[in-house]
Amino acid sequence: MRPAEGAVEMHVRRIGSLLVATLMVLALAPAASAGSSKVEIDLHVDFENGETFTASGFCESGEAVTYNFKQVAFNGRATTFHLFKDLICDDGSGVLTIRVEASAVFGFEGTIGGWNVVGGTDDYEGVRGGGSIVGIAFDGGLDDHYTGRLTN
């Protein structure tokens, strides 16, 4: 019994979408090396009051600023977006600038994607790295969990 042509085409598109998403995360995640350290960042985004974070493997806490937000695709099932964030450390150790590439899938109530370092100041000048992001939406904001590695 042969499946209907439309079903095969839809299945191929789903596999292609999953492959593209997997490759995006792998491309953004740095290879582990002797000079790298594991990092976890929990970012609380309140659309009215701003963004704060706590972290391990990086400074302990701070404020985040999002800019250059671009929604680049919307197909009725998901939307893809790109943005930059400055993670400003409360302890004065510097600022880490990251690029985020993620998708919001309808019915999931959150985001999935990847992030990578694009710049830094003070203690974070010359730092490289990246990883993955999973975010859960709540009324008025998001709680994002970033995991990955940083290398000096």
ROPATOR-477412 format. One record per residue: z, y, x of N, C-alpha, C in turn; residue in three letters. Coordinates in steps of 0.001 Angstrom, whole numbers. Each point is the difference from the previous one (the first is absolute). Layout:
% ROPATOR-477412
nzz = Z | nyy = Y | nxx = X | cazz = Z | cayy = Y | caxx = X | czz = Z | cyy = Y | cxx = X | type = ALA
...
END
This chain:
% ROPATOR-477412
nzz = 0 | nyy = -1170 | nxx = 843 | cazz = 0 | cayy = 1170 | caxx = -843 | czz = 0 | cyy = 1241 | cxx = 894 | type = MET
nzz = -961 | nyy = 891 | nxx = -204 | cazz = -119 | cayy = 1229 | caxx = 780 | czz = 753 | cyy = 1135 | cxx = -683 | type = ARG
nzz = 754 | nyy = 783 | nxx = 807 | cazz = 663 | cayy = 1151 | caxx = -606 | czz = -1030 | cyy = 1061 | cxx = -366 | type = PRO
nzz = 309 | nyy = 818 | nxx = -965 | cazz = -890 | cayy = 1082 | caxx = -412 | czz = -225 | cyy = 951 | cxx = 1172 | type = ALA
nzz = -1229 | nyy = 574 | nxx = 83 | cazz = -323 | cayy = 907 | caxx = 1105 | czz = 987 | cyy = 1148 | cxx = 100 | type = GLU
nzz = 395 | nyy = 586 | nxx = -1115 | cazz = 937 | cayy = 1120 | caxx = 20 | czz = 1347 | cyy = -384 | cxx = 585 | type = GLY
nzz = 464 | nyy = -1219 | nxx = -295 | cazz = 1287 | cayy = -457 | caxx = 523 | czz = -60 | cyy = -161 | cxx = 1509 | type = ALA
nzz = -1111 | nyy = -520 | nxx = 515 | cazz = -150 | cayy = -156 | caxx = 1460 | czz = -26 | cyy = 1361 | cxx = 664 | type = VAL
nzz = -759 | nyy = 940 | nxx = -570 | cazz = -83 | cayy = 1343 | caxx = 570 | czz = 1364 | cyy = 673 | cxx = 12 | type = GLU
nzz = 767 | nyy = -126 | nxx = -1078 | cazz = 1328 | cayy = 592 | caxx = -72 | czz = 917 | cyy = -636 | cxx = 1043 | type = MET
nzz = -74 | nyy = -1313 | nxx = 171 | cazz = 817 | cayy = -694 | caxx = 984 | czz = -331 | cyy = 474 | cxx = 1420 | type = HIS
nzz = -1282 | nyy = 161 | nxx = 303 | cazz = -432 | cayy = 480 | caxx = 1318 | czz = 518 | cyy = 1421 | cxx = 236 | type = VAL
nzz = -67 | nyy = 865 | nxx = -1017 | cazz = 513 | cayy = 1365 | caxx = 149 | czz = 1504 | cyy = -3 | cxx = 259 | type = ARG
nzz = 750 | nyy = -858 | nxx = -691 | cazz = 1456 | cayy = -68 | caxx = 222 | czz = 310 | cyy = -443 | cxx = 1426 | type = ARG
nzz = -706 | nyy = -1025 | nxx = 479 | cazz = 211 | cayy = -468 | caxx = 1379 | czz = -347 | cyy = 1109 | cxx = 978 | type = ILE
nzz = -1094 | nyy = 705 | nxx = -245 | cazz = -396 | cayy = 1113 | caxx = 868 | czz = 1044 | cyy = 1095 | cxx = 21 | type = GLY
nzz = 553 | nyy = 350 | nxx = -1159 | cazz = 1041 | cayy = 1024 | caxx = -63 | czz = 1243 | cyy = -414 | cxx = 767 | type = SER
nzz = 412 | nyy = -1262 | nxx = -151 | cazz = 1167 | cayy = -491 | caxx = 739 | czz = -259 | cyy = 10 | cxx = 1499 | type = LEU
nzz = -1210 | nyy = -381 | nxx = 418 | cazz = -352 | cayy = -3 | caxx = 1417 | czz = 42 | cyy = 1405 | cxx = 570 | type = LEU
nzz = -551 | nyy = 983 | nxx = -720 | cazz = 16 | cayy = 1388 | caxx = 469 | czz = 1432 | cyy = 500 | cxx = 123 | type = VAL
nzz = 853 | nyy = -276 | nxx = -987 | cazz = 1402 | cayy = 444 | caxx = 56 | czz = 731 | cyy = -633 | cxx = 1177 | type = ALA
nzz = -227 | nyy = -1299 | nxx = 233 | cazz = 641 | cayy = -688 | caxx = 1124 | czz = -465 | cyy = 576 | cxx = 1330 | type = THR
nzz = -1287 | nyy = 235 | nxx = 141 | cazz = -526 | cayy = 568 | caxx = 1246 | czz = 526 | cyy = 1406 | cxx = 239 | type = LEU
nzz = 180 | nyy = 786 | nxx = -1071 | cazz = 535 | cayy = 1345 | caxx = 151 | czz = 1414 | cyy = -41 | cxx = 569 | type = MET
nzz = 832 | nyy = -871 | nxx = -543 | cazz = 1380 | cayy = -108 | caxx = 494 | czz = 15 | cyy = -497 | cxx = 1441 | type = VAL
nzz = -814 | nyy = -1001 | nxx = 318 | cazz = -46 | cayy = -512 | caxx = 1370 | czz = -506 | cyy = 1041 | cxx = 977 | type = LEU
nzz = -956 | nyy = 800 | nxx = -401 | cazz = -541 | cayy = 1027 | caxx = 891 | czz = 1023 | cyy = 1088 | cxx = 280 | type = ALA
nzz = 860 | nyy = 268 | nxx = -965 | cazz = 995 | cayy = 1050 | caxx = 178 | czz = 1245 | cyy = -483 | cxx = 735 | type = LEU
nzz = 261 | nyy = -1292 | nxx = -14 | cazz = 1205 | cayy = -537 | caxx = 633 | czz = -246 | cyy = -194 | cxx = 1491 | type = ALA
nzz = 865 | nyy = 528 | nxx = 867 | cazz = -181 | cayy = -163 | caxx = 1429 | czz = 404 | cyy = -1392 | cxx = 465 | type = PRO
nzz = -565 | nyy = -428 | nxx = 1091 | cazz = 398 | cayy = -1278 | caxx = 593 | czz = 1377 | cyy = 156 | cxx = 630 | type = ALA
nzz = 830 | nyy = -1014 | nxx = -123 | cazz = 1325 | cayy = 36 | caxx = 609 | czz = -148 | cyy = -80 | cxx = 1512 | type = ALA
nzz = 777 | nyy = 795 | nxx = 706 | cazz = -30 | cayy = -20 | caxx = 1458 | czz = 1412 | cyy = 169 | cxx = 521 | type = SER
nzz = 149 | nyy = -142 | nxx = 1318 | cazz = 1325 | cayy = 68 | caxx = 619 | czz = 671 | cyy = 1342 | cxx = -251 | type = ALA
nzz = -771 | nyy = 1113 | nxx = -78 | cazz = 572 | cayy = 1330 | caxx = -184 | czz = 81 | cyy = 428 | cxx = -1442 | type = GLY
nzz = -137 | nyy = -928 | nxx = -927 | cazz = 14 | cayy = 397 | caxx = -1404 | czz = 1324 | cyy = -389 | cxx = -657 | type = SER
nzz = 313 | nyy = 698 | nxx = -1083 | cazz = 1214 | cayy = -315 | caxx = -740 | czz = -308 | cyy = -34 | cxx = -1490 | type = SER
nzz = 746 | nyy = -857 | nxx = -680 | cazz = -149 | cayy = -142 | caxx = -1449 | czz = 561 | cyy = 1245 | cxx = -677 | type = LYS
nzz = -676 | nyy = 461 | nxx = -1038 | cazz = 468 | cayy = 1170 | caxx = -747 | czz = -55 | cyy = -303 | cxx = -1500 | type = VAL
nzz = 999 | nyy = 496 | nxx = -717 | cazz = 25 | cayy = -47 | caxx = -1462 | czz = 389 | cyy = 1381 | cxx = -481 | type = GLU
nzz = -765 | nyy = 503 | nxx = -957 | cazz = 254 | cayy = 1330 | caxx = -553 | czz = 30 | cyy = -128 | cxx = -1515 | type = ILE
nzz = 1095 | nyy = 445 | nxx = -608 | cazz = 105 | cayy = 45 | caxx = -1459 | czz = -125 | cyy = 1454 | cxx = -419 | type = ASP
nzz = -1082 | nyy = 299 | nxx = -701 | cazz = -329 | cayy = 1371 | caxx = -379 | czz = 190 | cyy = 162 | cxx = -1498 | type = LEU
nzz = 798 | nyy = 978 | nxx = -380 | cazz = 250 | cayy = 296 | caxx = -1408 | czz = -787 | cyy = 1265 | cxx = -350 | type = HIS
nzz = -980 | nyy = -143 | nxx = -892 | cazz = -848 | cayy = 1119 | caxx = -415 | czz = 406 | cyy = 418 | cxx = -1409 | type = VAL
nzz = 539 | nyy = 1193 | nxx = -113 | cazz = 333 | cayy = 588 | caxx = -1294 | czz = -1008 | cyy = 1120 | cxx = -210 | type = ASP
nzz = -885 | nyy = -149 | nxx = -983 | cazz = -1094 | cayy = 950 | caxx = -191 | czz = 478 | cyy = 1425 | cxx = -247 | type = PHE
nzz = 1231 | nyy = 187 | nxx = -469 | cazz = 527 | cayy = 1345 | caxx = -239 | czz = 843 | cyy = 533 | cxx = 1150 | type = GLU
nzz = 709 | nyy = -888 | nxx = 721 | cazz = 963 | cayy = 461 | caxx = 998 | czz = -355 | cyy = -318 | cxx = 1450 | type = ASN
nzz = -1155 | nyy = -604 | nxx = 257 | cazz = -409 | cayy = -266 | caxx = 1377 | czz = 211 | cyy = -1441 | cxx = 431 | type = GLY
nzz = -111 | nyy = -209 | nxx = 1310 | cazz = 22 | cayy = -1344 | caxx = 574 | czz = 1054 | cyy = -93 | cxx = 1104 | type = GLU
nzz = 766 | nyy = -1089 | nxx = -22 | cazz = 968 | cayy = -281 | caxx = 1055 | czz = -196 | cyy = -1444 | cxx = 450 | type = THR
nzz = 488 | nyy = -309 | nxx = 1217 | cazz = -121 | cayy = -1373 | caxx = 486 | czz = 1218 | cyy = -407 | cxx = 806 | type = PHE
nzz = 209 | nyy = -1312 | nxx = 57 | cazz = 929 | cayy = -624 | caxx = 937 | czz = -817 | cyy = -1020 | cxx = 774 | type = THR
nzz = 438 | nyy = -312 | nxx = 1238 | cazz = -827 | cayy = -878 | caxx = 830 | czz = 837 | cyy = -776 | cxx = 1002 | type = ALA
nzz = -614 | nyy = -1053 | nxx = 538 | cazz = 524 | cayy = -714 | caxx = 1164 | czz = -1172 | cyy = -171 | cxx = 955 | type = SER
nzz = 274 | nyy = 66 | nxx = 1310 | cazz = -1059 | cayy = -73 | caxx = 995 | czz = -689 | cyy = 1338 | cxx = 198 | type = GLY
nzz = 538 | nyy = 1024 | nxx = -586 | cazz = -519 | cayy = 1364 | caxx = 5 | czz = 1249 | cyy = 851 | cxx = -195 | type = PHE
nzz = -89 | nyy = 1294 | nxx = -209 | cazz = 1220 | cayy = 754 | caxx = -285 | czz = 608 | cyy = -511 | cxx = -1311 | type = CYS
nzz = 1285 | nyy = 268 | nxx = -206 | cazz = 701 | cayy = -594 | caxx = -1144 | czz = -382 | cyy = 567 | cxx = -1353 | type = GLU
nzz = -324 | nyy = 1308 | nxx = -61 | cazz = -297 | cayy = 607 | caxx = -1296 | czz = -742 | cyy = 1313 | cxx = 192 | type = SER
nzz = -533 | nyy = 494 | nxx = -1110 | cazz = -686 | cayy = 1277 | caxx = 63 | czz = -714 | cyy = 338 | cxx = -1290 | type = GLY
nzz = -870 | nyy = 980 | nxx = 141 | cazz = -803 | cayy = 491 | caxx = -1108 | czz = -1457 | cyy = -307 | cxx = 293 | type = GLU
nzz = -788 | nyy = -242 | nxx = -1038 | cazz = -1431 | cayy = -248 | caxx = 162 | czz = -785 | cyy = 1055 | cxx = -767 | type = ALA
nzz = -1149 | nyy = 360 | nxx = 567 | cazz = -898 | cayy = 949 | caxx = -643 | czz = -1371 | cyy = -659 | cxx = -82 | type = VAL
nzz = -562 | nyy = -65 | nxx = -1206 | cazz = -1318 | cayy = -599 | caxx = -229 | czz = -1045 | cyy = 1104 | cxx = -111 | type = THR
nzz = -1185 | nyy = -223 | nxx = 611 | cazz = -1086 | cayy = 969 | caxx = -99 | czz = -1345 | cyy = -716 | cxx = 119 | type = TYR
nzz = -1058 | nyy = 731 | nxx = -309 | cazz = -1382 | cayy = -516 | caxx = -3 | czz = -143 | cyy = -1260 | cxx = -852 | type = ASN
nzz = 631 | nyy = -3 | nxx = -1159 | cazz = -102 | cayy = -1128 | caxx = -934 | czz = -1407 | cyy = -24 | cxx = -584 | type = PHE
nzz = -654 | nyy = -1162 | nxx = 102 | cazz = -1341 | cayy = -160 | caxx = -566 | czz = -80 | cyy = -1315 | cxx = -749 | type = LYS
nzz = -364 | nyy = 82 | nxx = -1268 | cazz = -274 | cayy = -1201 | caxx = -790 | czz = -1487 | cyy = -251 | cxx = 161 | type = GLN
nzz = -359 | nyy = -1178 | nxx = 516 | cazz = -1406 | cayy = -233 | caxx = 333 | czz = -695 | cyy = -1017 | cxx = -884 | type = VAL
nzz = 732 | nyy = -738 | nxx = -796 | cazz = -649 | cayy = -973 | caxx = -871 | czz = 875 | cyy = -256 | cxx = -1211 | type = ALA
nzz = -650 | nyy = -183 | nxx = -1111 | cazz = 692 | cayy = -349 | caxx = -1225 | czz = -966 | cyy = -860 | cxx = -796 | type = PHE
nzz = 349 | nyy = -1255 | nxx = -203 | cazz = -935 | cayy = -900 | caxx = -676 | czz = 551 | cyy = -579 | cxx = -1301 | type = ASN
nzz = 1046 | nyy = 593 | nxx = -548 | cazz = 576 | cayy = -508 | caxx = -1238 | czz = 1085 | cyy = -1032 | cxx = 206 | type = GLY
nzz = 43 | nyy = -632 | nxx = 1187 | cazz = 1036 | cayy = -987 | caxx = 309 | czz = 909 | cyy = 454 | cxx = 1127 | type = ARG
nzz = -528 | nyy = 885 | nxx = 840 | cazz = 780 | cayy = 465 | caxx = 1153 | czz = -549 | cyy = 1336 | cxx = 463 | type = ALA
nzz = 823 | nyy = 730 | nxx = 722 | cazz = -441 | cayy = 1234 | caxx = 635 | czz = 380 | cyy = -74 | cxx = 1479 | type = THR
nzz = -865 | nyy = 492 | nxx = 845 | cazz = 238 | cayy = 0 | caxx = 1444 | czz = 221 | cyy = 1437 | cxx = 448 | type = THR
nzz = 957 | nyy = 179 | nxx = 919 | cazz = 255 | cayy = 1355 | caxx = 471 | czz = 330 | cyy = 9 | cxx = 1486 | type = PHE
nzz = -187 | nyy = 1159 | nxx = 599 | cazz = 263 | cayy = 243 | caxx = 1411 | czz = 853 | cyy = 1262 | cxx = 82 | type = HIS
nzz = 949 | nyy = 10 | nxx = 916 | cazz = 857 | cayy = 1174 | caxx = 174 | czz = 630 | cyy = -24 | cxx = 1383 | type = LEU
nzz = 601 | nyy = 1117 | nxx = 375 | cazz = 750 | cayy = 110 | caxx = 1241 | czz = 1431 | cyy = 366 | cxx = -352 | type = PHE
nzz = 954 | nyy = -462 | nxx = 838 | cazz = 1410 | cayy = 333 | caxx = -169 | czz = 589 | cyy = 401 | cxx = 1341 | type = LYS
nzz = 793 | nyy = 1052 | nxx = 1 | cazz = 846 | cayy = 346 | caxx = 1136 | czz = 1393 | cyy = -516 | cxx = -314 | type = ASP
nzz = 520 | nyy = -880 | nxx = 852 | cazz = 1366 | cayy = -503 | caxx = -126 | czz = 848 | cyy = 828 | cxx = 958 | type = LEU
nzz = 813 | nyy = 888 | nxx = -536 | cazz = 775 | cayy = 972 | caxx = 765 | czz = 1425 | cyy = -521 | cxx = 132 | type = ILE
nzz = 401 | nyy = -335 | nxx = 1217 | cazz = 1305 | cayy = -620 | caxx = 235 | czz = 1146 | cyy = 1001 | cxx = -113 | type = CYS
nzz = 1049 | nyy = -385 | nxx = -734 | cazz = 1191 | cayy = 839 | caxx = -166 | czz = 717 | cyy = 258 | cxx = 1318 | type = ASP
nzz = -90 | nyy = -940 | nxx = 956 | cazz = 735 | cayy = 128 | caxx = 1256 | czz = -689 | cyy = 907 | cxx = 1015 | type = ASP
nzz = -1143 | nyy = 605 | nxx = -371 | cazz = -709 | cayy = 911 | caxx = 890 | czz = -840 | cyy = -686 | cxx = 1064 | type = GLY
nzz = -157 | nyy = -1324 | nxx = -84 | cazz = -742 | cayy = -729 | caxx = 1033 | czz = -1507 | cyy = 195 | cxx = -89 | type = SER
nzz = -505 | nyy = 548 | nxx = -1105 | cazz = -1420 | cayy = 286 | caxx = -97 | czz = -596 | cyy = -350 | cxx = -1345 | type = GLY
nzz = -1331 | nyy = 36 | nxx = -14 | cazz = -775 | cayy = -270 | caxx = -1204 | czz = -1016 | cyy = -1090 | cxx = 322 | type = VAL
nzz = -110 | nyy = -976 | nxx = -872 | cazz = -1015 | cayy = -1036 | caxx = 112 | czz = -993 | cyy = 231 | cxx = -1135 | type = LEU
nzz = -1282 | nyy = 115 | nxx = 336 | cazz = -1039 | cayy = 209 | caxx = -1003 | czz = -752 | cyy = -1304 | cxx = -210 | type = THR
nzz = -91 | nyy = -423 | nxx = -1264 | cazz = -681 | cayy = -1255 | caxx = -330 | czz = -1112 | cyy = 251 | cxx = -1016 | type = ILE
nzz = -974 | nyy = -896 | nxx = 24 | cazz = -1061 | cayy = -26 | caxx = -1016 | czz = 276 | cyy = -1218 | cxx = -875 | type = ARG
nzz = -116 | nyy = 172 | nxx = -1311 | cazz = 233 | cayy = -1079 | caxx = -962 | czz = -1306 | cyy = -260 | cxx = -751 | type = VAL
nzz = -375 | nyy = -1270 | nxx = -81 | cazz = -1165 | cayy = -450 | caxx = -764 | czz = 546 | cyy = -1046 | cxx = -970 | type = GLU
nzz = -33 | nyy = 295 | nxx = -1291 | cazz = 627 | cayy = -915 | caxx = -952 | czz = -746 | cyy = -19 | cxx = -1329 | type = ALA
nzz = 374 | nyy = -960 | nxx = -815 | cazz = -572 | cayy = -136 | caxx = -1333 | czz = 1120 | cyy = -174 | cxx = -1009 | type = SER
nzz = -204 | nyy = 588 | nxx = -1160 | cazz = 893 | cayy = -210 | caxx = -1131 | czz = -754 | cyy = -888 | cxx = -971 | type = ALA
nzz = 542 | nyy = -1178 | nxx = -262 | cazz = -633 | cayy = -968 | caxx = -881 | czz = 681 | cyy = 83 | cxx = -1358 | type = VAL
nzz = -781 | nyy = 267 | nxx = -1048 | cazz = 580 | cayy = 147 | caxx = -1325 | czz = 612 | cyy = -1312 | cxx = -447 | type = PHE
nzz = 1178 | nyy = 94 | nxx = -585 | cazz = 746 | cayy = -1177 | caxx = -405 | czz = 1019 | cyy = -405 | cxx = 1050 | type = GLY
nzz = -154 | nyy = 474 | nxx = 1247 | cazz = 928 | cayy = -300 | caxx = 1074 | czz = 1127 | cyy = 1019 | cxx = 59 | type = PHE
nzz = -246 | nyy = 1223 | nxx = -442 | cazz = 992 | cayy = 1083 | caxx = 21 | czz = 446 | cyy = 354 | cxx = 1407 | type = GLU
nzz = -944 | nyy = 54 | nxx = 931 | cazz = 332 | cayy = 378 | caxx = 1354 | czz = -1237 | cyy = 68 | cxx = 872 | type = GLY
nzz = 216 | nyy = 9 | nxx = 1302 | cazz = -1098 | cayy = 128 | caxx = 962 | czz = 91 | cyy = -1090 | cxx = 1060 | type = THR
nzz = -1145 | nyy = -324 | nxx = 584 | cazz = -66 | cayy = -897 | caxx = 1147 | czz = -1019 | cyy = 579 | cxx = 969 | type = ILE
nzz = 203 | nyy = -231 | nxx = 1288 | cazz = -959 | cayy = 509 | caxx = 972 | czz = 527 | cyy = -53 | cxx = 1412 | type = GLY
nzz = -503 | nyy = 922 | nxx = 809 | cazz = 372 | cayy = 45 | caxx = 1406 | czz = 226 | cyy = 1421 | cxx = 471 | type = GLY
nzz = 581 | nyy = 127 | nxx = 1186 | cazz = 260 | cayy = 1306 | caxx = 594 | czz = -183 | cyy = -109 | cxx = 1502 | type = TRP
nzz = -311 | nyy = 1124 | nxx = 651 | cazz = -56 | cayy = 32 | caxx = 1455 | czz = 379 | cyy = 1386 | cxx = 517 | type = ASN
nzz = 531 | nyy = 24 | nxx = 1207 | cazz = 427 | cayy = 1244 | caxx = 638 | czz = -1232 | cyy = 760 | cxx = 483 | type = VAL
nzz = -26 | nyy = 1311 | nxx = -294 | cazz = -1097 | cayy = 848 | caxx = 475 | czz = 489 | cyy = 1137 | cxx = 884 | type = VAL
nzz = 1324 | nyy = 135 | nxx = 164 | cazz = 532 | cayy = 1052 | caxx = 861 | czz = 1509 | cyy = 12 | cxx = -17 | type = GLY
nzz = 548 | nyy = 820 | nxx = 887 | cazz = 1446 | cayy = 127 | caxx = 52 | czz = 414 | cyy = 1149 | cxx = 896 | type = GLY
nzz = 1233 | nyy = 462 | nxx = -167 | cazz = 538 | cayy = 1062 | caxx = 850 | czz = 1286 | cyy = -501 | cxx = 659 | type = THR
nzz = 410 | nyy = 689 | nxx = 1040 | cazz = 1256 | cayy = -269 | caxx = 700 | czz = 116 | cyy = -1480 | cxx = 384 | type = ASP
nzz = 1031 | nyy = -711 | nxx = -468 | cazz = 197 | cayy = -1404 | caxx = 363 | czz = -1142 | cyy = -908 | cxx = -477 | type = ASP
nzz = -818 | nyy = 467 | nxx = -924 | cazz = -1047 | cayy = -832 | caxx = -585 | czz = -1406 | cyy = 383 | cxx = 473 | type = TYR
nzz = -74 | nyy = 879 | nxx = 986 | cazz = -1299 | cayy = 343 | caxx = 577 | czz = -557 | cyy = -1218 | cxx = 736 | type = GLU
nzz = -1220 | nyy = -381 | nxx = -296 | cazz = -640 | cayy = -1150 | caxx = 630 | czz = 333 | cyy = -1344 | cxx = -632 | type = GLY
nzz = 847 | nyy = -17 | nxx = -1029 | cazz = 341 | cayy = -1257 | caxx = -676 | czz = -1221 | cyy = -470 | cxx = -800 | type = VAL
nzz = -231 | nyy = -1306 | nxx = 24 | cazz = -1073 | cayy = -624 | caxx = -785 | czz = 634 | cyy = -1054 | cxx = -895 | type = ARG
nzz = -750 | nyy = -443 | nxx = -984 | cazz = 499 | cayy = -1089 | caxx = -830 | czz = -468 | cyy = 96 | cxx = -1426 | type = GLY
nzz = 533 | nyy = -885 | nxx = -811 | cazz = -357 | cayy = -43 | caxx = -1410 | czz = 480 | cyy = -1285 | cxx = -630 | type = GLY
nzz = -409 | nyy = -207 | nxx = -1235 | cazz = 416 | cayy = -1199 | caxx = -708 | czz = -413 | cyy = 39 | cxx = -1448 | type = GLY
nzz = 851 | nyy = -531 | nxx = -860 | cazz = -330 | cayy = -109 | caxx = -1420 | czz = 987 | cyy = 790 | cxx = -841 | type = SER
nzz = -405 | nyy = 227 | nxx = -1245 | cazz = 827 | cayy = 748 | caxx = -943 | czz = -59 | cyy = -699 | cxx = -1355 | type = ILE
nzz = 1157 | nyy = -52 | nxx = -652 | cazz = 84 | cayy = -452 | caxx = -1387 | czz = 865 | cyy = 1026 | cxx = -716 | type = VAL
nzz = -512 | nyy = 529 | nxx = -1089 | cazz = 742 | cayy = 1007 | caxx = -749 | czz = 207 | cyy = -424 | cxx = -1431 | type = GLY
nzz = 1145 | nyy = 375 | nxx = -544 | cazz = 315 | cayy = -280 | caxx = -1394 | czz = 178 | cyy = 1341 | cxx = -713 | type = ILE
nzz = -723 | nyy = 178 | nxx = -1089 | cazz = 70 | cayy = 1245 | caxx = -759 | czz = 1232 | cyy = 18 | cxx = -906 | type = ALA
nzz = 524 | nyy = 1192 | nxx = -205 | cazz = 1035 | cayy = 216 | caxx = -1009 | czz = -365 | cyy = 1294 | cxx = -723 | type = PHE
nzz = 641 | nyy = 275 | nxx = -1095 | cazz = -317 | cayy = 1193 | caxx = -770 | czz = 261 | cyy = 1240 | cxx = 861 | type = ASP
nzz = -1060 | nyy = 660 | nxx = 435 | cazz = 126 | cayy = 1212 | caxx = 804 | czz = -116 | cyy = -206 | cxx = 1492 | type = GLY
nzz = -376 | nyy = -1213 | nxx = 453 | cazz = -118 | cayy = -174 | caxx = 1443 | czz = -338 | cyy = -1402 | cxx = 446 | type = GLY
nzz = 237 | nyy = -247 | nxx = 1289 | cazz = -276 | cayy = -1282 | caxx = 645 | czz = 1082 | cyy = -312 | cxx = 1016 | type = LEU
nzz = 278 | nyy = -1274 | nxx = 180 | cazz = 798 | cayy = -472 | caxx = 1128 | czz = -928 | cyy = -855 | cxx = 840 | type = ASP
nzz = -332 | nyy = 487 | nxx = 1202 | cazz = -928 | cayy = -685 | caxx = 900 | czz = 766 | cyy = -678 | cxx = 1127 | type = ASP
nzz = -422 | nyy = -1216 | nxx = 351 | cazz = 594 | cayy = -734 | caxx = 1118 | czz = -1095 | cyy = -229 | cxx = 1041 | type = HIS
nzz = 164 | nyy = 625 | nxx = 1161 | cazz = -936 | cayy = -114 | caxx = 1109 | czz = 571 | cyy = -984 | cxx = 1027 | type = TYR
nzz = -797 | nyy = -942 | nxx = 449 | cazz = 397 | cayy = -894 | caxx = 1094 | czz = -1110 | cyy = 26 | cxx = 1029 | type = THR
nzz = 356 | nyy = -225 | nxx = 1251 | cazz = -1002 | cayy = -18 | caxx = 1055 | czz = 622 | cyy = 46 | cxx = 1373 | type = GLY
nzz = -780 | nyy = 517 | nxx = 959 | cazz = 445 | cayy = 87 | caxx = 1396 | czz = -392 | cyy = 1358 | cxx = 565 | type = ARG
nzz = 849 | nyy = 519 | nxx = 895 | cazz = -288 | cayy = 1217 | caxx = 745 | czz = -2 | cyy = -323 | cxx = 1478 | type = LEU
nzz = -932 | nyy = 602 | nxx = 735 | cazz = -129 | cayy = -197 | caxx = 1434 | czz = -29 | cyy = 1336 | cxx = 688 | type = THR
nzz = 786 | nyy = 132 | nxx = 1080 | cazz = -19 | cayy = 1242 | caxx = 792 | czz = -1135 | cyy = -9 | cxx = 981 | type = ASN
END
